[in-house]
Amino acid sequence: MKLILSFIIAILFPLTSYANQWVFGKVQIVEEYGQYGANQYQVLLTLTDQIWTSGSSSNGATNCTDRFRIMTGEEGVTEEIKNRMYTMMLAAYMSNKKIGLYMNTEKGPGCTVQVTRVGDGF
């Protein structure tokens, strides 16, 4: 039984996994659409001076634009997580710090963010 279950998981995992990748840059614009874009946009970030890492995929620079979405219900992001990420991005914008975004690059052109980081250490 364990062998059959392992086989099923091994077959389904590639079908359900996403192409994830890091992009680093500076926040140029932070937009919060509130109720107006609640289902489509929510929080939009525009980055300049983008540097993409290879990660598990190398298609982020092709599939994604310079705008990235932070949305509840996408990539495991809850309302609380979205608010924390939004606050971090505002702080990065105000302090002119570099940021890193880890995202699903399959959902372009406005790729959805899973992880955010702030600082000059990349």
KOLRO-895654 format. One record per residue: y, z, x negated of N, C-alpha, C in turn; residue in three letters; residue number from 0. Coordinates in nm, 4 decimals. Layout:
REM residues N
+----------+----------+----------+----------+----------+----------+----------+----------+----------+---------+-----+
!     n_yy !     n_zz !     n_xx !    ca_yy !    ca_zz !    ca_xx !     c_yy !     c_zz !     c_xx ! residuo ! num !
+----------+----------+----------+----------+----------+----------+----------+----------+----------+---------+-----+
!        Y !        Z !        X !        Y !        Z !        X !        Y !        Z !        X !     ALA ! NUM !
...
+----------+----------+----------+----------+----------+----------+----------+----------+----------+---------+-----+
***
This chain:
REM residues 122
+----------+----------+----------+----------+----------+----------+----------+----------+----------+---------+-----+
!     n_yy !     n_zz !     n_xx !    ca_yy !    ca_zz !    ca_xx !     c_yy !     c_zz !     c_xx ! residuo ! num !
+----------+----------+----------+----------+----------+----------+----------+----------+----------+---------+-----+
!  -0.1195 !   0.0000 !  -0.0821 !   0.0000 !   0.0000 !   0.0000 !   0.1265 !   0.0000 !  -0.0869 !     MET !   0 !
!   0.1263 !   0.0819 !  -0.1942 !   0.2419 !   0.0862 !  -0.2836 !   0.2653 !  -0.0489 !  -0.3491 !     LYS !   1 !
!   0.1570 !  -0.1188 !  -0.3812 !   0.1685 !  -0.2499 !  -0.4441 !   0.2327 !  -0.3500 !  -0.3486 !     LEU !   2 !
!   0.1934 !  -0.3450 !  -0.2228 !   0.2513 !  -0.4358 !  -0.1229 !   0.3991 !  -0.4043 !  -0.1026 !     ILE !   3 !
!   0.4329 !  -0.2764 !  -0.0929 !   0.5725 !  -0.2365 !  -0.0753 !   0.6568 !  -0.2782 !  -0.1951 !     LEU !   4 !
!   0.6044 !  -0.2585 !  -0.3159 !   0.6765 !  -0.3004 !  -0.4366 !   0.6978 !  -0.4508 !  -0.4389 !     SER !   5 !
!   0.5981 !  -0.5264 !  -0.3950 !   0.6084 !  -0.6724 !  -0.3909 !   0.7174 !  -0.7158 !  -0.2929 !     PHE !   6 !
!   0.7217 !  -0.6534 !  -0.1758 !   0.8229 !  -0.6876 !  -0.0752 !   0.9626 !  -0.6556 !  -0.1276 !     ILE !   7 !
!   0.9795 !  -0.5402 !  -0.1903 !   1.1100 !  -0.5034 !  -0.2470 !   1.1504 !  -0.6007 !  -0.3562 !     ILE !   8 !
!   1.0551 !  -0.6404 !  -0.4411 !   1.0848 !  -0.7346 !  -0.5496 !   1.1276 !  -0.8702 !  -0.4960 !     ALA !   9 !
!   1.0725 !  -0.9104 !  -0.3826 !   1.1103 !  -1.0391 !  -0.3227 !   1.2463 !  -1.0296 !  -0.2550 !     ILE !  10 !
!   1.2727 !  -0.9214 !  -0.1831 !   1.3963 !  -0.9094 !  -0.1060 !   1.5170 !  -0.8728 !  -0.1902 !     LEU !  11 !
!   1.5002 !  -0.8025 !  -0.3029 !   1.6146 !  -0.7575 !  -0.3819 !   1.7058 !  -0.8713 !  -0.4251 !     PHE !  12 !
!   1.6543 !  -0.9820 !  -0.4803 !   1.7459 !  -1.0899 !  -0.5196 !   1.8196 !  -1.1514 !  -0.4015 !     PRO !  13 !
!   1.7601 !  -1.1453 !  -0.2829 !   1.8248 !  -1.2032 !  -0.1655 !   1.9384 !  -1.1161 !  -0.1146 !     LEU !  14 !
!   1.9320 !  -0.9858 !  -0.1425 !   2.0347 !  -0.8955 !  -0.0906 !   2.1352 !  -0.8521 !  -0.1966 !     THR !  15 !
!   2.1112 !  -0.8846 !  -0.3221 !   2.2047 !  -0.8410 !  -0.4257 !   2.3257 !  -0.9329 !  -0.4302 !     SER !  16 !
!   2.4371 !  -0.8783 !  -0.4729 !   2.5613 !  -0.9538 !  -0.4813 !   2.5948 !  -0.9855 !  -0.6259 !     TYR !  17 !
!   2.6772 !  -1.0848 !  -0.6426 !   2.7299 !  -1.1149 !  -0.7754 !   2.8539 !  -1.0291 !  -0.7937 !     ALA !  18 !
!   2.8453 !  -0.9308 !  -0.8801 !   2.9562 !  -0.8385 !  -0.9021 !   3.0160 !  -0.8602 !  -1.0397 !     ASN !  19 !
!   3.1465 !  -0.8401 !  -1.0487 !   3.2160 !  -0.8676 !  -1.1735 !   3.3433 !  -0.7842 !  -1.1822 !     GLN !  20 !
!   3.3842 !  -0.7510 !  -1.3058 !   3.5099 !  -0.6807 !  -1.3312 !   3.6200 !  -0.7811 !  -1.3593 !     TRP !  21 !
!   3.7398 !  -0.7509 !  -1.3101 !   3.8604 !  -0.8225 !  -1.3501 !   3.9637 !  -0.7163 !  -1.3880 !     VAL !  22 !
!   4.0374 !  -0.7434 !  -1.4937 !   4.1408 !  -0.6520 !  -1.5410 !   4.2739 !  -0.7244 !  -1.5392 !     PHE !  23 !
!   4.3805 !  -0.6519 !  -1.5161 !   4.5134 !  -0.7112 !  -1.5144 !   4.6166 !  -0.6093 !  -1.4714 !     GLY !  24 !
!   4.7332 !  -0.6591 !  -1.4330 !   4.8415 !  -0.5725 !  -1.3849 !   4.8684 !  -0.6027 !  -1.2385 !     LYS !  25 !
!   4.8986 !  -0.4967 !  -1.1646 !   4.9288 !  -0.5111 !  -1.0224 !   5.0676 !  -0.5721 !  -1.0085 !     VAL !  26 !
!   5.0737 !  -0.6857 !  -0.9415 !   5.2023 !  -0.7502 !  -0.9154 !   5.2522 !  -0.7136 !  -0.7760 !     GLN !  27 !
!   5.1607 !  -0.7135 !  -0.6786 !   5.1969 !  -0.6840 !  -0.5395 !   5.0873 !  -0.5979 !  -0.4770 !     ILE !  28 !
!   5.1274 !  -0.4962 !  -0.4000 !   5.0362 !  -0.4170 !  -0.3178 !   5.0818 !  -0.4342 !  -0.1738 !     VAL !  29 !
!   4.9924 !  -0.4827 !  -0.0885 !   5.0256 !  -0.5031 !   0.0532 !   4.9303 !  -0.4210 !   0.1389 !     GLU !  30 !
!   4.9832 !  -0.3483 !   0.2354 !   4.9042 !  -0.2713 !   0.3311 !   4.9349 !  -0.3279 !   0.4680 !     GLU !  31 !
!   4.8385 !  -0.3926 !   0.5299 !   4.8631 !  -0.4634 !   0.6549 !   4.8523 !  -0.3762 !   0.7787 !     TYR !  32 !
!   4.8071 !  -0.2518 !   0.7651 !   4.7989 !  -0.1625 !   0.8803 !   4.7213 !  -0.2251 !   0.9945 !     GLY !  33 !
!   4.7703 !  -0.2072 !   1.1158 !   4.7016 !  -0.2597 !   1.2331 !   4.7121 !  -0.4111 !   1.2429 !     GLN !  34 !
!   4.8151 !  -0.4706 !   1.1841 !   4.8358 !  -0.6155 !   1.1926 !   4.7177 !  -0.6932 !   1.1360 !     TYR !  35 !
!   4.6677 !  -0.6508 !   1.0224 !   4.5556 !  -0.7208 !   0.9601 !   4.4351 !  -0.6317 !   0.9434 !     GLY !  36 !
!   4.4127 !  -0.5438 !   1.0413 !   4.3104 !  -0.4404 !   1.0284 !   4.1714 !  -0.4956 !   1.0006 !     ALA !  37 !
!   4.1354 !  -0.6057 !   1.0607 !   4.0010 !  -0.6585 !   1.0413 !   3.9931 !  -0.7628 !   0.9319 !     ASN !  38 !
!   4.1043 !  -0.8244 !   0.8975 !   4.0988 !  -0.9340 !   0.8020 !   4.1491 !  -0.8951 !   0.6637 !     GLN !  39 !
!   4.2611 !  -0.8253 !   0.6541 !   4.3227 !  -0.8001 !   0.5240 !   4.3141 !  -0.6547 !   0.4801 !     TYR !  40 !
!   4.3634 !  -0.5635 !   0.5610 !   4.3773 !  -0.4215 !   0.5291 !   4.4658 !  -0.4032 !   0.4068 !     GLN !  41 !
!   4.4109 !  -0.3886 !   0.2854 !   4.4931 !  -0.3763 !   0.1650 !   4.4693 !  -0.4993 !   0.0783 !     VAL !  42 !
!   4.5782 !  -0.5665 !   0.0425 !   4.5692 !  -0.6821 !  -0.0476 !   4.6398 !  -0.6492 !  -0.1776 !     LEU !  43 !
!   4.5757 !  -0.6829 !  -0.2879 !   4.6332 !  -0.6635 !  -0.4209 !   4.6481 !  -0.7990 !  -0.4871 !     LEU !  44 !
!   4.7598 !  -0.8201 !  -0.5533 !   4.7799 !  -0.9411 !  -0.6329 !   4.7891 !  -0.8985 !  -0.7785 !     THR !  45 !
!   4.7077 !  -0.9614 !  -0.8633 !   4.7036 !  -0.9279 !  -1.0058 !   4.7609 !  -1.0400 !  -1.0906 !     LEU !  46 !
!   4.8237 !  -1.0012 !  -1.2016 !   4.8677 !  -1.0977 !  -1.3024 !   4.7904 !  -1.0700 !  -1.4310 !     THR !  47 !
!   4.7964 !  -1.1634 !  -1.5229 !   4.7313 !  -1.1498 !  -1.6540 !   4.5843 !  -1.1113 !  -1.6407 !     ASP !  48 !
!   4.5116 !  -1.1849 !  -1.5562 !   4.3723 !  -1.1513 !  -1.5293 !   4.2817 !  -1.1795 !  -1.6484 !     GLN !  49 !
!   4.1933 !  -1.0836 !  -1.6738 !   4.0872 !  -1.1004 !  -1.7724 !   3.9564 !  -1.0678 !  -1.7009 !     ILE !  50 !
!   3.8678 !  -1.1658 !  -1.6914 !   3.7395 !  -1.1489 !  -1.6235 !   3.6309 !  -1.1165 !  -1.7251 !     TRP !  51 !
!   3.5414 !  -1.0240 !  -1.6881 !   3.4241 !  -0.9970 !  -1.7707 !   3.3054 !  -1.0685 !  -1.7097 !     THR !  52 !
!   3.2025 !  -1.0885 !  -1.7873 !   3.0890 !  -1.1654 !  -1.7373 !   3.0080 !  -1.0884 !  -1.6347 !     SER !  53 !
!   2.9834 !  -0.9592 !  -1.6522 !   2.9089 !  -0.8805 !  -1.5551 !   2.7770 !  -0.9452 !  -1.5190 !     GLY !  54 !
!   2.7353 !  -0.9315 !  -1.3931 !   2.6110 !  -0.9937 !  -1.3482 !   2.6353 !  -1.1365 !  -1.3039 !     SER !  55 !
!   2.7572 !  -1.1826 !  -1.3138 !   2.7945 !  -1.3157 !  -1.2687 !   2.9159 !  -1.3580 !  -1.3496 !     SER !  56 !
!   2.9423 !  -1.4850 !  -1.3520 !   3.0629 !  -1.5313 !  -1.4216 !   3.1447 !  -1.6231 !  -1.3330 !     SER !  57 !
!   3.1296 !  -1.6100 !  -1.2014 !   3.1984 !  -1.7008 !  -1.1101 !   3.3217 !  -1.6409 !  -1.0451 !     ASN !  58 !
!   3.3626 !  -1.5208 !  -1.0837 !   3.4769 !  -1.4565 !  -1.0199 !   3.6057 !  -1.5332 !  -1.0365 !     GLY !  59 !
!   3.6308 !  -1.5844 !  -1.1556 !   3.7541 !  -1.6594 !  -1.1799 !   3.7573 !  -1.7873 !  -1.0976 !     ALA !  60 !
!   3.6409 !  -1.8396 !  -1.0616 !   3.6326 !  -1.9613 !  -0.9805 !   3.6389 !  -1.9300 !  -0.8318 !     THR !  61 !
!   3.5618 !  -1.8295 !  -0.7874 !   3.5501 !  -1.7987 !  -0.6445 !   3.6663 !  -1.7179 !  -0.5884 !     ASN !  62 !
!   3.7275 !  -1.6335 !  -0.6711 !   3.8324 !  -1.5434 !  -0.6237 !   3.9699 !  -1.5984 !  -0.6607 !     CYS !  63 !
!   4.0679 !  -1.5679 !  -0.5781 !   4.2061 !  -1.6029 !  -0.6102 !   4.2662 !  -1.4876 !  -0.6898 !     THR !  64 !
!   4.3971 !  -1.4840 !  -0.7013 !   4.4607 !  -1.3702 !  -0.7685 !   4.4855 !  -1.2552 !  -0.6713 !     ASP !  65 !
!   4.4346 !  -1.2680 !  -0.5474 !   4.4493 !  -1.1634 !  -0.4458 !   4.3129 !  -1.1050 !  -0.4127 !     ARG !  66 !
!   4.3075 !  -0.9721 !  -0.4043 !   4.1817 !  -0.9025 !  -0.3824 !   4.1974 !  -0.8047 !  -0.2668 !     PHE !  67 !
!   4.0890 !  -0.7850 !  -0.1893 !   4.0938 !  -0.7025 !  -0.0691 !   4.0207 !  -0.5704 !  -0.0885 !     ARG !  68 !
!   4.0807 !  -0.4653 !  -0.0353 !   4.0133 !  -0.3367 !  -0.0212 !   3.9997 !  -0.3148 !   0.1284 !     ILE !  69 !
!   3.8747 !  -0.3139 !   0.1771 !   3.8507 !  -0.3074 !   0.3211 !   3.7446 !  -0.2036 !   0.3538 !     MET !  70 !
!   3.7660 !  -0.1298 !   0.4621 !   3.6628 !  -0.0384 !   0.5098 !   3.5472 !  -0.1212 !   0.5641 !     THR !  71 !
!   3.4276 !  -0.0696 !   0.5432 !   3.3091 !  -0.1393 !   0.5911 !   3.2600 !  -0.2482 !   0.4973 !     GLY !  72 !
!   3.3335 !  -0.2764 !   0.3923 !   3.2924 !  -0.3768 !   0.2941 !   3.2564 !  -0.3069 !   0.1646 !     GLU !  73 !
!   3.1442 !  -0.3396 !   0.1082 !   3.1006 !  -0.2863 !  -0.0218 !   3.0913 !  -0.1339 !  -0.0215 !     GLU !  74 !
!   3.0634 !  -0.0737 !   0.0943 !   3.0487 !   0.0713 !   0.1026 !   3.1794 !   0.1485 !   0.1056 !     GLY !  75 !
!   3.2905 !   0.0813 !   0.1267 !   3.4217 !   0.1463 !   0.1264 !   3.4483 !   0.2103 !   0.2628 !     VAL !  76 !
!   3.4727 !   0.3417 !   0.2614 !   3.5105 !   0.4135 !   0.3830 !   3.6629 !   0.4195 !   0.3912 !     THR !  77 !
!   3.7140 !   0.4722 !   0.5005 !   3.8595 !   0.4865 !   0.5159 !   3.9170 !   0.5771 !   0.4067 !     GLU !  78 !
!   3.8472 !   0.6850 !   0.3760 !   3.8938 !   0.7774 !   0.2722 !   3.8955 !   0.7099 !   0.1346 !     GLU !  79 !
!   3.7910 !   0.6363 !   0.1032 !   3.7850 !   0.5655 !  -0.0254 !   3.8946 !   0.4602 !  -0.0327 !     ILE !  80 !
!   3.9151 !   0.3877 !   0.0767 !   4.0210 !   0.2858 !   0.0793 !   4.1568 !   0.3489 !   0.0519 !     LYS !  81 !
!   4.1835 !   0.4639 !   0.1130 !   4.3118 !   0.5318 !   0.0923 !   4.3289 !   0.5779 !  -0.0522 !     ASN !  82 !
!   4.2212 !   0.6273 !  -0.1135 !   4.2292 !   0.6685 !  -0.2544 !   4.2546 !   0.5484 !  -0.3446 !     ARG !  83 !
!   4.1856 !   0.4380 !  -0.3192 !   4.2063 !   0.3169 !  -0.3999 !   4.3490 !   0.2652 !  -0.3842 !     MET !  84 !
!   4.3989 !   0.2673 !  -0.2616 !   4.5358 !   0.2230 !  -0.2340 !   4.6363 !   0.3078 !  -0.3123 !     TYR !  85 !
!   4.6150 !   0.4398 !  -0.3117 !   4.7027 !   0.5305 !  -0.3854 !   4.6976 !   0.5025 !  -0.5356 !     THR !  86 !
!   4.5776 !   0.4781 !  -0.5870 !   4.5639 !   0.4457 !  -0.7300 !   4.6381 !   0.3176 !  -0.7653 !     MET !  87 !
!   4.6290 !   0.2174 !  -0.6789 !   4.6939 !   0.0896 !  -0.7077 !   4.8460 !   0.1022 !  -0.7018 !     MET !  88 !
!   4.8977 !   0.1847 !  -0.6086 !   5.0420 !   0.2106 !  -0.6048 !   5.0878 !   0.2816 !  -0.7318 !     LEU !  89 !
!   5.0093 !   0.3790 !  -0.7765 !   5.0433 !   0.4511 !  -0.8999 !   5.0422 !   0.3565 !  -1.0194 !     ALA !  90 !
!   4.9449 !   0.2667 !  -1.0244 !   4.9374 !   0.1693 !  -1.1343 !   5.0571 !   0.0756 !  -1.1315 !     ALA !  91 !
!   5.0968 !   0.0346 !  -1.0115 !   5.2131 !  -0.0533 !  -0.9981 !   5.3401 !   0.0182 !  -1.0450 !     TYR !  92 !
!   5.3583 !   0.1409 !  -1.0004 !   5.4789 !   0.2170 !  -1.0347 !   5.4860 !   0.2504 !  -1.1840 !     MET !  93 !
!   5.3713 !   0.2713 !  -1.2478 !   5.3700 !   0.3078 !  -1.3900 !   5.3456 !   0.1885 !  -1.4818 !     SER !  94 !
!   5.3293 !   0.0701 !  -1.4222 !   5.3085 !  -0.0536 !  -1.4984 !   5.1838 !  -0.0456 !  -1.5875 !     ASN !  95 !
!   5.0786 !   0.0196 !  -1.5359 !   4.9527 !   0.0337 !  -1.6091 !   4.8570 !  -0.0790 !  -1.5718 !     LYS !  96 !
!   4.7666 !  -0.1094 !  -1.6634 !   4.6612 !  -0.2065 !  -1.6350 !   4.5598 !  -0.1431 !  -1.5410 !     LYS !  97 !
!   4.4938 !  -0.2276 !  -1.4637 !   4.3893 !  -0.1797 !  -1.3735 !   4.2633 !  -0.2625 !  -1.3944 !     ILE !  98 !
!   4.1546 !  -0.2096 !  -1.3437 !   4.0290 !  -0.2822 !  -1.3389 !   3.9768 !  -0.2786 !  -1.1969 !     GLY !  99 !
!   3.9244 !  -0.3905 !  -1.1501 !   3.8643 !  -0.3992 !  -1.0174 !   3.7222 !  -0.4518 !  -1.0329 !     LEU ! 100 !
!   3.6279 !  -0.3830 !  -0.9729 !   3.4889 !  -0.4282 !  -0.9708 !   3.4634 !  -0.4770 !  -0.8303 !     TYR ! 101 !
!   3.4191 !  -0.6008 !  -0.8170 !   3.4133 !  -0.6597 !  -0.6837 !   3.2959 !  -0.7522 !  -0.6648 !     MET ! 102 !
!   3.2732 !  -0.7825 !  -0.5380 !   3.1752 !  -0.8828 !  -0.4991 !   3.2447 !  -1.0180 !  -0.5056 !     ASN ! 103 !
!   3.2030 !  -1.1016 !  -0.5993 !   3.2687 !  -1.2314 !  -0.6184 !   3.2141 !  -1.3400 !  -0.5272 !     THR ! 104 !
!   3.1147 !  -1.3071 !  -0.4443 !   3.0571 !  -1.4052 !  -0.3523 !   3.1466 !  -1.4271 !  -0.2303 !     GLU ! 105 !
!   3.2309 !  -1.3317 !  -0.1995 !   3.3099 !  -1.3373 !  -0.0760 !   3.4515 !  -1.3850 !  -0.1026 !     LYS ! 106 !
!   3.4640 !  -1.4932 !  -0.1763 !   3.5952 !  -1.5486 !  -0.2067 !   3.6536 !  -1.6192 !  -0.0876 !     GLY ! 107 !
!   3.7777 !  -1.6545 !  -0.0885 !   3.8678 !  -1.6444 !  -0.2012 !   3.9315 !  -1.5062 !  -0.2173 !     PRO ! 108 !
!   3.9370 !  -1.4239 !  -0.1129 !   3.9926 !  -1.2887 !  -0.1274 !   3.8793 !  -1.1906 !  -0.1492 !     GLY ! 109 !
!   3.8293 !  -1.1802 !  -0.2698 !   3.7099 !  -1.1012 !  -0.2991 !   3.7319 !  -0.9530 !  -0.2691 !     CYS ! 110 !
!   3.6252 !  -0.8863 !  -0.2237 !   3.6344 !  -0.7475 !  -0.1798 !   3.5993 !  -0.6509 !  -0.2927 !     THR ! 111 !
!   3.6821 !  -0.5477 !  -0.3068 !   3.6749 !  -0.4522 !  -0.4177 !   3.5791 !  -0.3384 !  -0.3847 !     VAL ! 112 !
!   3.5004 !  -0.2973 !  -0.4863 !   3.4105 !  -0.1826 !  -0.4748 !   3.4605 !  -0.0635 !  -0.5554 !     GLN ! 113 !
!   3.5135 !  -0.0893 !  -0.6759 !   3.5541 !   0.0164 !  -0.7681 !   3.6907 !  -0.0190 !  -0.8258 !     VAL ! 114 !
!   3.7773 !   0.0822 !  -0.8414 !   3.9073 !   0.0606 !  -0.9059 !   3.9202 !   0.1559 !  -1.0236 !     THR ! 115 !
!   3.9928 !   0.1124 !  -1.1252 !   4.0248 !   0.2002 !  -1.2378 !   4.1649 !   0.1698 !  -1.2871 !     ARG ! 116 !
!   4.2302 !   0.2712 !  -1.3431 !   4.3679 !   0.2583 !  -1.3900 !   4.3759 !   0.3089 !  -1.5333 !     VAL ! 117 !
!   4.4507 !   0.2380 !  -1.6165 !   4.4737 !   0.2828 !  -1.7532 !   4.4773 !   0.1675 !  -1.8512 !     GLY ! 118 !
!   4.5116 !   0.1983 !  -1.9740 !   4.5235 !   0.0955 !  -2.0769 !   4.3988 !   0.0831 !  -2.1624 !     ASP ! 119 !
!   4.2932 !   0.1510 !  -2.1301 !   4.1758 !   0.1548 !  -2.2158 !   4.0731 !   0.0469 !  -2.1931 !     GLY ! 120 !
!   4.1138 !  -0.0742 !  -2.1541 !   4.0141 !  -0.1806 !  -2.1382 !   4.0417 !  -0.2879 !  -2.2408 !     PHE ! 121 !
+----------+----------+----------+----------+----------+----------+----------+----------+----------+---------+-----+
***
